[in-house]
Amino acid sequence: MISKLNEIFLEGDNYEIGYQHGKILAKQINQVIQMRYQNIRNNLDITFDEVLKESEKYIYYVEKYFPEYIEEIEGLAKGSGQSFEKIFFIQVASEFIHKPIESCSAFGVTGKYTKNRNTIIGQNWDTSPNSQALQVILHIKPSDKPEILMFANPGVVGYMGLNKFGHAHVANTLKSSGWHYGVTQYFLHRKFLETKSINECVCIAKELPLSSSANYLVSDGEGAIIDIEITPMNVQTIKSEKFLVHTNHFIHKELQKYEKNYEGLDSSISRYERLNLLIKNNLPVDVQKMKSFLSDHNNYPNCICRHTPPHFTMASFIIESQGGKLFVASGNPCNTDFNVFSLNN
């Protein structure tokens, strides 16, 4: 199956990038607003006005640490014809989801263990089916920051992708105790895409007052990889010279005590063990081999490539961080062709 993704080119300062983004994708941004609220309503008895008021409690932290992203949101609002409050809501909507709707399987393999000596990272993005029609590739050329390729929903200022320096990252949902008001994950995603090194990412994660839990699997232009596991109380790293795998439970011993158990944790462990086994037994790997691993149906329905409720694989992507390439299948990788996007055009 062929499922084409739109690549949207944006450039200028933050406001200009936001305005272009909003203008081009105004219809889709409105759909994202409705989708994100519906996902929240599936978990919480809350009105949209109450959601907007709650979202405003995060503005202080963005104004303090990332005022340039406030400018971008203002541009998004102007370009899309939406209010600032609704566009800001998109950036913090995940903070409302107490029952996870994402259960992703991620990996990273260093260049020493790939066939072309190029470090690769990637993941299956498992989420609710109403998100599939709302995927886009943002190709951003900021005035004073590195060029970026980013997979995202329309209206989001930051998500997974890579930059011109060779930095790339993917991410997993994690749940723990202690969520509070602070810097939310979409802003951290974007900041990571403006960095040059793994160490810079780790320092940023440790210095910011982060609101919630997540895992970031990060690579850089030197070919190194690292996992950054985050809770609002603690940040820990996991390193490897070979490969890393991460799903939706904490791996670092210091953070396992924060684990908030939920339905589906057994699936996370089985996907983690299966993807580890596939990579370990097939080194060195390449992009084609990783596509096949992300298409794996062992232990169905709790498999790497997911086809049953509540978690469907809605996209699959692989990044050659040093080669500047992003391979994306919009749907299950077992039956969907991969689009190729490049920073080297």
Secondary structure, DSSP 8 states (H G I E B T S, - for coil): ------EEEEEESHHHHHHHHHHHTHHHHHHHHHHHHHHHHTT----HHHHHHHHGGGHHHHHHH-HHHHHHHHHHHHHHT--HHHHHHHHHGGGG-SS-----EEEEE-GGGBTTS--EEEEEEEE-GGGTTS-EEEEEEESSS--EEEEE-TT-S--SEEETTS-EEEEEE--BS---SSB-HHHHHHHHTT-S-HHHHHHHHHHS-B-S-EEEEEE-TTS-EEEEEEETTEEEEEE-SSEEEE-SS--STTTGGGB---TTHHHHHHHHHHHHHHHHTT-SB-HHHHHHHHT--TTTTSSSS-EETTEEEEEEEEEETTTTEEEEESS-TTTS--EEEES--
